[in-house]
Amino acid sequence: MNHYFCKTVIFLSVLVIAACLIFRFTVIAGQNMEIDQLQTSYLKARIKITSDKDNINSSINKAEQDLKKITDSLPAFNEFPYVLKNISALIQKKNLKSSGLLFKPARTERLAMWQYSSSFSVQGNYANLKSFIAAFQNFSGINTISKLFFRLKPEVPGDITLDMNVAIYCRGDSI
C-alpha cells in the first residue's frame, strides 16, 4: 500500500472523529440541556397545576361546608309557623299595625330550600319602624328585605307606613 494513502486515510479518519466529537459536544449536548430544561419546566408547571387543582378542590369543599353550615342553621320547613308567630309578636312589641302579612311558599331548586315571601305594610312612628327592621334582620336564619318604601300618612301626624317585600328561607328537608 501506498504510504501517502495510509496517512491520508488516517488523517481523514481523525478529522471525521474530531468532527463527530465537536458535533456531539456542541449541538447534541446543547439539545440535551434544552430537553432537560423543558422537562424541568414541564414538571414545575405540572406541580403548579396539581397544586392549583388542590386549592380549587379545597375551596369548593370549604364552600360546600359553609353552605351546609348555613343551611343547617335555617329553621326547618315545618317550623315556619313559629317564625311567623315571632314576626307577629315583634310587630306587636314595637307597637306597630300591619296589613297583608301573608306569606307564599316557593321551593328554590338550586339550594333545596323553601322561600316564604310576602309584601306587607307596617304602620307606626319612624323609631319603631327602624327598630322593627333591625330586629327582623337579626332573626336567626336568612331573612331578606328586597324593597322598603316609606309613606307619610297625612291623616295621622307622625305616622308612617312602611311597605316592604320580605323573604324568609327554611330548610326543605322536613317534607
C-alpha positions as CSV (number, residue, x, y, z in Angstrom):
1,M,0.0,0.0,0.0
2,N,1.0,3.5,-0.6
3,H,2.4,5.3,2.4
4,Y,0.7,8.5,1.3
5,F,-2.7,6.8,1.0
6,C,-2.4,5.4,4.6
7,K,-1.5,8.8,6.0
8,T,-4.5,10.4,4.2
9,V,-6.9,7.7,5.4
10,I,-5.6,8.1,9.0
11,F,-5.9,11.9,8.7
12,L,-9.4,11.8,7.3
13,S,-10.4,9.3,10.0
14,V,-9.1,11.5,12.7
15,L,-10.8,14.5,11.1
16,V,-14.1,12.7,10.9
17,I,-13.8,11.5,14.5
18,A,-12.9,15.1,15.7
19,A,-15.9,16.5,13.7
20,C,-18.2,13.9,15.3
21,L,-16.9,14.8,18.8
22,I,-17.3,18.5,18.2
23,F,-20.8,17.9,16.8
24,R,-21.6,15.7,19.8
25,F,-20.4,18.2,22.4
26,T,-21.8,21.3,20.8
27,V,-25.1,20.5,19.0
28,I,-26.3,17.3,20.7
29,A,-25.1,18.4,24.2
30,G,-27.0,21.8,23.7
31,Q,-30.1,19.9,22.7
32,N,-29.8,17.6,25.7
33,M,-29.5,20.6,28.0
34,E,-32.6,22.2,26.4
35,I,-34.5,19.0,26.7
36,D,-33.6,18.8,30.4
37,Q,-34.7,22.4,30.9
38,L,-38.0,21.7,29.1
39,Q,-38.6,18.6,31.3
40,T,-37.9,20.7,34.4
41,S,-40.2,23.4,33.3
42,Y,-42.9,20.9,32.5
43,L,-42.6,19.2,35.9
44,K,-42.8,22.6,37.6
45,A,-45.9,23.6,35.6
46,R,-47.5,20.2,36.3
47,I,-46.8,20.5,40.0
48,K,-48.3,24.0,39.9
49,I,-51.4,22.8,38.1
50,T,-51.8,20.0,40.5
51,S,-51.4,22.4,43.4
52,D,-54.0,24.8,41.8
53,K,-56.4,21.9,41.4
54,D,-55.9,21.0,45.0
55,N,-56.5,24.6,46.0
56,I,-59.7,24.8,43.9
57,N,-60.9,21.5,45.3
58,S,-60.2,22.6,48.9
59,S,-62.0,25.9,48.1
60,I,-65.0,24.0,46.7
61,N,-65.1,21.7,49.8
62,K,-64.9,24.7,52.1
63,A,-67.7,26.5,50.2
64,E,-69.9,23.3,50.4
65,Q,-69.2,23.0,54.1
66,D,-70.1,26.7,54.6
67,L,-73.3,26.3,52.6
68,K,-74.2,23.2,54.7
69,K,-73.5,25.1,57.9
70,I,-75.7,28.0,56.8
71,T,-78.5,25.6,55.6
72,D,-78.4,23.7,58.8
73,S,-78.8,26.9,60.8
74,L,-82.1,27.7,59.0
75,P,-85.4,26.7,60.5
76,A,-87.0,23.6,59.1
77,F,-89.9,23.9,56.7
78,N,-92.4,22.8,59.3
79,E,-91.1,25.4,61.8
80,F,-92.3,28.3,59.7
81,P,-95.5,28.9,61.7
82,Y,-93.3,29.7,64.7
83,V,-91.2,32.1,62.6
84,L,-94.4,33.8,61.5
85,K,-95.6,33.9,65.2
86,N,-92.3,35.6,66.1
87,I,-92.8,38.2,63.3
88,S,-96.3,39.0,64.6
89,A,-95.1,39.2,68.2
90,L,-92.3,41.6,67.0
91,I,-94.9,43.8,65.3
92,Q,-97.0,43.9,68.4
93,K,-93.9,44.5,70.7
94,K,-92.9,47.5,68.6
95,N,-96.5,49.0,68.8
96,L,-97.0,48.7,65.0
97,K,-100.0,47.9,62.9
98,S,-99.7,45.5,60.0
99,S,-101.7,44.5,57.0
100,G,-101.2,41.9,54.3
101,L,-99.0,39.6,56.4
102,L,-99.5,36.6,54.2
103,F,-96.5,34.5,53.1
104,K,-96.4,32.5,49.9
105,P,-94.1,29.4,49.9
106,A,-91.9,28.6,46.9
107,R,-89.4,25.9,46.5
108,T,-85.9,27.0,45.5
109,E,-84.5,24.2,43.4
110,R,-80.9,25.4,43.4
111,L,-80.4,25.2,47.2
112,A,-83.3,22.8,48.1
113,M,-84.8,25.4,50.4
114,W,-88.2,26.9,50.8
115,Q,-88.6,30.6,50.4
116,Y,-91.6,32.3,52.1
117,S,-92.2,35.7,50.5
118,S,-94.6,38.4,51.4
119,S,-95.4,42.0,50.6
120,F,-96.9,43.7,53.6
121,S,-97.3,47.1,55.2
122,V,-96.4,48.1,58.7
123,Q,-97.6,51.4,60.3
124,G,-96.2,53.4,63.2
125,N,-93.7,56.0,64.1
126,Y,-90.2,56.1,62.5
127,A,-88.3,55.0,65.6
128,N,-90.5,51.9,66.0
129,L,-90.3,51.0,62.3
130,K,-86.5,51.4,62.3
131,S,-86.3,49.1,65.4
132,F,-88.6,46.6,63.7
133,I,-86.4,46.4,60.6
134,A,-83.3,45.9,62.7
135,A,-85.0,43.2,64.8
136,F,-86.3,41.4,61.7
137,Q,-82.8,41.3,60.2
138,N,-81.5,39.8,63.4
139,F,-83.9,36.8,63.4
140,S,-82.0,33.6,63.0
141,G,-81.7,32.2,59.5
142,I,-81.7,34.1,56.2
143,N,-84.2,36.9,56.1
144,T,-84.1,39.4,53.3
145,I,-85.8,42.6,52.7
146,S,-85.9,43.4,49.0
147,K,-88.0,46.6,49.0
148,L,-88.6,49.3,51.5
149,F,-91.0,52.2,50.8
150,F,-91.9,54.8,53.4
151,R,-95.1,56.8,53.0
152,L,-96.3,59.6,55.3
153,K,-99.9,59.3,56.4
154,P,-101.2,62.9,56.4
155,E,-104.4,61.9,58.4
156,V,-102.3,60.8,61.4
157,P,-99.3,63.2,62.2
158,G,-96.0,61.3,62.8
159,D,-97.4,58.1,61.5
160,I,-95.5,56.4,58.6
161,T,-96.5,53.4,56.5
162,L,-93.7,51.1,55.6
163,D,-94.3,48.9,52.6
164,M,-91.8,46.0,52.3
165,N,-91.1,42.8,50.4
166,V,-89.5,40.2,52.5
167,A,-88.4,36.6,52.1
168,I,-87.6,34.1,54.8
169,Y,-85.8,30.9,53.9
170,C,-86.3,27.5,55.5
171,R,-84.7,24.1,55.1
172,G,-86.5,21.8,52.7
173,D,-85.6,18.6,54.5
174,S,-88.8,18.1,56.6
175,I,-91.2,17.1,53.9
